[in-house]
Amino acid sequence: MKDLISIGTDIEDISRFKNKTIENSRVFLEKIYTQNELAYCFKTALPEQHLCARFCAKEAVIKALSDFKIDDVFYKDIEILNRNGGAPYVVLNKYPNLQIKVSISHCKTYATATVLAIRD
């Protein structure tokens, strides 16, 4: 029987993303994040926290998908957006038959994300 539910989690040190907010890191940022994600992160007071949290969420999605033997999803295929109330959600157009639930959290030094992937 194929798995119908999978989880993934990731935690990162926010300091790794502090220098990613300067212009010479534009290539890195554009490889990992969509334009919508970058616009959101850079309108905040501490973009490194939001960049890190979204990176964690993308890593958690990739880990969850590995249980389904899905290995053709890359960072920019995964978009982490926010609902009007602020709750994050995942856009994964490549696999519309999957439901992806995400929880993101951060403090001054670390960000973390946990993902629940559900296959129809």
Secondary structure as the mmCIF struct_conf table of DSSP 4:
data_model
#
loop_
_struct_conf.conf_type_id
_struct_conf.id
_struct_conf.beg_label_comp_id
_struct_conf.beg_label_asym_id
_struct_conf.beg_label_seq_id
_struct_conf.end_label_comp_id
_struct_conf.end_label_asym_id
_struct_conf.end_label_seq_id
BEND BEND1 LEU A 4 LEU A 4
STRN STRN1 ILE A 5 ASP A 13
TURN_TY1_P TURN_TY1_P1 ILE A 14 ILE A 14
HELX_RH_AL_P HELX_RH_AL_P1 SER A 15 LYS A 18
HELX_RH_3T_P HELX_RH_3T_P1 ASN A 19 THR A 21
BEND BEND2 ILE A 22 ILE A 22
HELX_RH_3T_P HELX_RH_3T_P2 GLU A 23 SER A 25
HELX_RH_AL_P HELX_RH_AL_P2 ARG A 26 ILE A 32
HELX_RH_AL_P HELX_RH_AL_P3 GLN A 35 PHE A 42
TURN_TY1_P TURN_TY1_P2 LYS A 43 LYS A 43
BEND BEND3 THR A 44 ALA A 45
HELX_RH_AL_P HELX_RH_AL_P4 PRO A 47 SER A 66
TURN_TY1_P TURN_TY1_P3 ASP A 67 LYS A 69
HELX_RH_3T_P HELX_RH_3T_P3 TYR A 75 ASP A 77
STRN STRN2 GLU A 79 ASN A 82
TURN_TY1_P TURN_TY1_P4 ASN A 84 GLY A 85
BEND BEND4 GLY A 86 GLY A 86
STRN STRN3 PRO A 88 VAL A 91
TURN_TY1_P TURN_TY1_P5 ASN A 93 LYS A 94
TURN_TY1_P TURN_TY1_P6 PRO A 96 ASN A 97
STRN STRN4 LEU A 98 HIS A 106
BEND BEND5 LYS A 108 THR A 109
STRN STRN5 TYR A 110 ARG A 119
#
